[in-house]
């Protein structure tokens, strides 16, 4: 997580696991969203809406 350096970040991927979430929670002091995308569909309007909602709540 050196590249995030404690800053808020969003990780969008089709292979996010509970292990990834646990690792980020333990090693990243800043806010983060790990958003899993279904690889069969790619990014959908639902994904974009979820990302937008999270970003609106965590501005600044």
N, CA, C and O atoms as CSV, one atom per row, in Angstrom:
chain,resi,resn,atom,element,x,y,z
A,1,UNK,N,N,0.802,-1.202,0.000
A,1,UNK,CA,C,0.000,0.000,0.000
A,1,UNK,C,C,0.843,1.264,0.000
A,1,UNK,O,O,0.318,2.355,0.223
A,2,UNK,N,N,2.117,1.140,-0.241
A,2,UNK,CA,C,2.981,2.315,-0.270
A,2,UNK,C,C,2.491,3.347,-1.282
A,2,UNK,O,O,2.585,4.551,-1.040
A,3,UNK,N,N,1.971,2.880,-2.410
A,3,UNK,CA,C,1.546,3.808,-3.452
A,3,UNK,C,C,0.337,4.629,-3.020
A,3,UNK,O,O,0.144,5.735,-3.525
A,4,UNK,N,N,-0.474,4.128,-2.113
A,4,UNK,CA,C,-1.621,4.901,-1.624
A,4,UNK,C,C,-1.216,5.842,-0.495
A,4,UNK,O,O,-1.860,6.868,-0.274
A,5,UNK,N,N,-0.154,5.495,0.214
A,5,UNK,CA,C,0.429,6.358,1.267
A,5,UNK,C,C,-0.618,6.909,2.237
A,5,UNK,O,O,-0.562,8.078,2.619
A,6,UNK,N,N,-1.572,6.064,2.634
A,6,UNK,CA,C,-2.576,6.504,3.597
A,6,UNK,C,C,-3.731,7.291,3.012
A,6,UNK,O,O,-4.672,7.638,3.726
A,7,UNK,N,N,-3.670,7.581,1.706
A,7,UNK,CA,C,-4.745,8.351,1.072
A,7,UNK,C,C,-5.951,7.459,0.795
A,7,UNK,O,O,-5.830,6.237,0.712
A,8,UNK,N,N,-7.103,8.083,0.655
A,8,UNK,CA,C,-8.318,7.386,0.265
A,8,UNK,C,C,-8.125,6.813,-1.134
A,8,UNK,O,O,-7.597,7.482,-2.023
A,9,UNK,N,N,-8.563,5.553,-1.322
A,9,UNK,CA,C,-8.469,4.971,-2.657
A,9,UNK,C,C,-9.598,3.973,-2.891
A,9,UNK,O,O,-10.218,3.461,-1.959
A,10,UNK,N,N,-9.836,3.719,-4.180
A,10,UNK,CA,C,-10.814,2.730,-4.614
A,10,UNK,C,C,-10.074,1.709,-5.468
A,10,UNK,O,O,-9.303,2.068,-6.358
A,11,UNK,N,N,-10.317,0.440,-5.186
A,11,UNK,CA,C,-9.732,-0.659,-5.956
A,11,UNK,C,C,-10.897,-1.397,-6.601
A,11,UNK,O,O,-11.762,-1.931,-5.907
A,12,UNK,N,N,-10.916,-1.426,-7.929
A,12,UNK,CA,C,-11.962,-2.118,-8.688
A,12,UNK,C,C,-11.302,-3.293,-9.403
A,12,UNK,O,O,-10.348,-3.118,-10.161
A,13,UNK,N,N,-11.825,-4.495,-9.149
A,13,UNK,CA,C,-11.182,-5.687,-9.701
A,13,UNK,C,C,-12.201,-6.824,-9.734
A,13,UNK,O,O,-13.218,-6.777,-9.042
A,14,UNK,N,N,-11.923,-7.831,-10.532
A,14,UNK,CA,C,-12.808,-9.000,-10.554
A,14,UNK,C,C,-12.290,-10.134,-9.676
A,14,UNK,O,O,-12.895,-11.206,-9.634
A,15,UNK,N,N,-11.182,-9.917,-8.976
A,15,UNK,CA,C,-10.607,-10.969,-8.145
A,15,UNK,C,C,-10.367,-10.513,-6.703
A,15,UNK,O,O,-9.410,-10.966,-6.075
A,16,UNK,N,N,-11.192,-9.647,-6.175
A,16,UNK,CA,C,-11.052,-9.204,-4.788
A,16,UNK,C,C,-11.611,-10.292,-3.875
A,16,UNK,O,O,-12.707,-10.809,-4.092
A,17,UNK,N,N,-10.827,-10.625,-2.851
A,17,UNK,CA,C,-11.229,-11.681,-1.915
A,17,UNK,C,C,-11.312,-11.124,-0.496
A,17,UNK,O,O,-10.930,-9.983,-0.237
A,18,UNK,N,N,-11.815,-11.945,0.407
A,18,UNK,CA,C,-11.823,-11.564,1.819
A,18,UNK,C,C,-10.408,-11.348,2.320
A,18,UNK,O,O,-10.172,-10.483,3.163
A,19,UNK,N,N,-9.465,-12.127,1.810
A,19,UNK,CA,C,-8.055,-11.960,2.191
A,19,UNK,C,C,-7.570,-10.550,1.817
A,19,UNK,O,O,-6.881,-9.905,2.607
A,20,UNK,N,N,-7.921,-10.080,0.636
A,20,UNK,CA,C,-7.540,-8.726,0.211
A,20,UNK,C,C,-8.129,-7.676,1.145
A,20,UNK,O,O,-7.440,-6.743,1.557
A,21,UNK,N,N,-9.394,-7.834,1.471
A,21,UNK,CA,C,-10.060,-6.871,2.354
A,21,UNK,C,C,-9.409,-6.856,3.736
A,21,UNK,O,O,-9.188,-5.791,4.312
A,22,UNK,N,N,-9.107,-8.031,4.259
A,22,UNK,CA,C,-8.460,-8.135,5.566
A,22,UNK,C,C,-7.087,-7.485,5.538
A,22,UNK,O,O,-6.720,-6.774,6.473
A,23,UNK,N,N,-6.321,-7.720,4.472
A,23,UNK,CA,C,-4.982,-7.156,4.355
A,23,UNK,C,C,-5.043,-5.627,4.294
A,23,UNK,O,O,-4.289,-4.947,4.989
A,24,UNK,N,N,-5.930,-5.095,3.474
A,24,UNK,CA,C,-6.055,-3.639,3.359
A,24,UNK,C,C,-6.476,-3.048,4.695
A,24,UNK,O,O,-5.930,-2.028,5.117
A,25,UNK,N,N,-7.430,-3.664,5.361
A,25,UNK,CA,C,-7.892,-3.166,6.653
A,25,UNK,C,C,-6.753,-3.127,7.677
A,25,UNK,O,O,-6.678,-2.202,8.487
A,26,UNK,N,N,-5.881,-4.114,7.642
A,26,UNK,CA,C,-4.777,-4.199,8.603
A,26,UNK,C,C,-3.598,-3.294,8.250
A,26,UNK,O,O,-2.834,-2.907,9.135
A,27,UNK,N,N,-3.437,-2.949,6.961
A,27,UNK,CA,C,-2.229,-2.240,6.534
A,27,UNK,C,C,-2.437,-0.847,5.960
A,27,UNK,O,O,-1.469,-0.147,5.665
A,28,UNK,N,N,-3.681,-0.445,5.802
A,28,UNK,CA,C,-3.931,0.867,5.190
A,28,UNK,C,C,-4.748,1.729,6.145
A,28,UNK,O,O,-5.912,1.428,6.414
A,29,UNK,N,N,-4.143,2.802,6.661
A,29,UNK,CA,C,-4.850,3.635,7.631
A,29,UNK,C,C,-5.925,4.532,7.023
A,29,UNK,O,O,-6.808,5.004,7.740
A,30,UNK,N,N,-5.866,4.770,5.731
A,30,UNK,CA,C,-6.841,5.646,5.087
A,30,UNK,C,C,-8.110,4.908,4.706
A,30,UNK,O,O,-8.213,3.691,4.860
A,31,UNK,N,N,-9.069,5.664,4.210
A,31,UNK,CA,C,-10.325,5.072,3.743
A,31,UNK,C,C,-10.072,4.326,2.439
A,31,UNK,O,O,-9.242,4.727,1.623
A,32,UNK,N,N,-10.799,3.239,2.264
A,32,UNK,CA,C,-10.648,2.484,1.024
A,32,UNK,C,C,-11.939,1.748,0.694
A,32,UNK,O,O,-12.724,1.390,1.572
A,33,UNK,N,N,-12.125,1.541,-0.579
A,33,UNK,CA,C,-13.226,0.730,-1.070
A,33,UNK,C,C,-12.638,-0.310,-2.003
A,33,UNK,O,O,-11.970,0.031,-2.978
A,34,UNK,N,N,-12.883,-1.566,-1.710
A,34,UNK,CA,C,-12.513,-2.658,-2.609
A,34,UNK,C,C,-13.804,-3.147,-3.238
A,34,UNK,O,O,-14.626,-3.786,-2.581
A,35,UNK,N,N,-13.972,-2.845,-4.502
A,35,UNK,CA,C,-15.232,-3.128,-5.202
A,35,UNK,C,C,-14.996,-4.235,-6.217
A,35,UNK,O,O,-14.217,-4.079,-7.157
A,36,UNK,N,N,-15.684,-5.360,-6.012
A,36,UNK,CA,C,-15.545,-6.490,-6.925
A,36,UNK,C,C,-16.520,-6.348,-8.090
A,36,UNK,O,O,-17.701,-6.060,-7.902
A,37,UNK,N,N,-16.002,-6.556,-9.287
A,37,UNK,CA,C,-16.787,-6.501,-10.513
A,37,UNK,C,C,-16.950,-7.925,-11.040
A,37,UNK,O,O,-15.994,-8.700,-11.057
A,38,UNK,N,N,-18.144,-8.257,-11.462
A,38,UNK,CA,C,-18.389,-9.575,-12.044
A,38,UNK,C,C,-17.702,-9.637,-13.408
A,38,UNK,O,O,-18.034,-8.856,-14.300
A,39,UNK,N,N,-16.753,-10.554,-13.580
A,39,UNK,CA,C,-15.996,-10.599,-14.840
A,39,UNK,C,C,-16.852,-10.964,-16.056
A,39,UNK,O,O,-16.448,-10.734,-17.195
A,40,UNK,N,N,-18.022,-11.527,-15.813
A,40,UNK,CA,C,-18.893,-11.863,-16.947
A,40,UNK,C,C,-19.497,-10.621,-17.586
A,40,UNK,O,O,-19.870,-10.646,-18.759
A,41,UNK,N,N,-19.598,-9.516,-16.811
A,41,UNK,CA,C,-20.282,-8.317,-17.303
A,41,UNK,C,C,-19.392,-7.091,-17.374
A,41,UNK,O,O,-19.725,-6.128,-18.065
A,42,UNK,N,N,-18.266,-7.108,-16.673
A,42,UNK,CA,C,-17.441,-5.905,-16.599
A,42,UNK,C,C,-18.143,-4.853,-15.746
A,42,UNK,O,O,-19.057,-5.172,-14.985
A,43,UNK,N,N,-17.720,-3.620,-15.873
A,43,UNK,CA,C,-18.336,-2.528,-15.108
A,43,UNK,C,C,-19.732,-2.236,-15.648
A,43,UNK,O,O,-19.915,-2.012,-16.844
A,44,UNK,N,N,-20.698,-2.243,-14.759
A,44,UNK,CA,C,-22.086,-1.982,-15.139
A,44,UNK,C,C,-22.541,-0.657,-14.536
A,44,UNK,O,O,-21.824,-0.043,-13.746
A,45,UNK,N,N,-23.720,-0.231,-14.913
A,45,UNK,CA,C,-24.286,0.986,-14.333
A,45,UNK,C,C,-24.418,0.850,-12.814
A,45,UNK,O,O,-24.237,1.825,-12.084
A,46,UNK,N,N,-24.730,-0.341,-12.347
A,46,UNK,CA,C,-24.837,-0.585,-10.903
A,46,UNK,C,C,-23.499,-0.372,-10.208
A,46,UNK,O,O,-23.438,0.212,-9.126
A,47,UNK,N,N,-22.424,-0.849,-10.838
A,47,UNK,CA,C,-21.080,-0.636,-10.277
A,47,UNK,C,C,-20.750,0.848,-10.230
A,47,UNK,O,O,-20.280,1.351,-9.210
A,48,UNK,N,N,-20.994,1.544,-11.324
A,48,UNK,CA,C,-20.705,2.981,-11.355
A,48,UNK,C,C,-21.517,3.738,-10.310
A,48,UNK,O,O,-21.009,4.673,-9.690
A,49,UNK,N,N,-22.769,3.346,-10.111
A,49,UNK,CA,C,-23.603,3.993,-9.094
A,49,UNK,C,C,-23.041,3.743,-7.701
A,49,UNK,O,O,-23.007,4.658,-6.879
A,50,UNK,N,N,-22.597,2.518,-7.424
A,50,UNK,CA,C,-22.019,2.198,-6.113
A,50,UNK,C,C,-20.727,2.975,-5.886
A,50,UNK,O,O,-20.498,3.497,-4.795
A,51,UNK,N,N,-19.890,3.053,-6.904
A,51,UNK,CA,C,-18.638,3.811,-6.795
A,51,UNK,C,C,-18.919,5.295,-6.571
A,51,UNK,O,O,-18.289,5.928,-5.724
A,52,UNK,N,N,-19.860,5.843,-7.328
A,52,UNK,CA,C,-20.213,7.253,-7.181
A,52,UNK,C,C,-20.754,7.541,-5.785
A,52,UNK,O,O,-20.385,8.540,-5.168
A,53,UNK,N,N,-21.619,6.675,-5.291
A,53,UNK,CA,C,-22.183,6.877,-3.958
A,53,UNK,C,C,-21.081,6.863,-2.896
A,53,UNK,O,O,-21.065,7.720,-2.012
A,54,UNK,N,N,-20.173,5.912,-2.976
A,54,UNK,CA,C,-19.083,5.833,-2.001
A,54,UNK,C,C,-18.199,7.086,-2.083
A,54,UNK,O,O,-17.827,7.660,-1.060
A,55,UNK,N,N,-17.873,7.497,-3.297
A,55,UNK,CA,C,-17.024,8.678,-3.466
A,55,UNK,C,C,-17.706,9.932,-2.949
A,55,UNK,O,O,-17.048,10.785,-2.353
A,56,UNK,N,N,-19.010,10.065,-3.163
A,56,UNK,CA,C,-19.736,11.229,-2.637
A,56,UNK,C,C,-19.691,11.268,-1.116
A,56,UNK,O,O,-19.589,12.345,-0.528
A,57,UNK,N,N,-19.767,10.102,-0.470
A,57,UNK,CA,C,-19.740,10.035,0.985
A,57,UNK,C,C,-18.336,10.252,1.565
A,57,UNK,O,O,-18.194,10.613,2.734
A,58,UNK,N,N,-17.309,10.032,0.749
A,58,UNK,CA,C,-15.932,10.083,1.255
A,58,UNK,C,C,-15.087,11.132,0.542
A,58,UNK,O,O,-13.888,10.933,0.349
A,59,UNK,N,N,-15.689,12.226,0.157
A,59,UNK,CA,C,-14.935,13.321,-0.479
A,59,UNK,C,C,-14.009,13.977,0.535
A,59,UNK,O,O,-14.276,14.007,1.737
A,60,UNK,N,N,-12.920,14.496,0.005
A,60,UNK,CA,C,-12.057,15.301,0.851
A,60,UNK,C,C,-10.958,14.644,1.525
A,60,UNK,O,O,-10.204,15.292,2.251
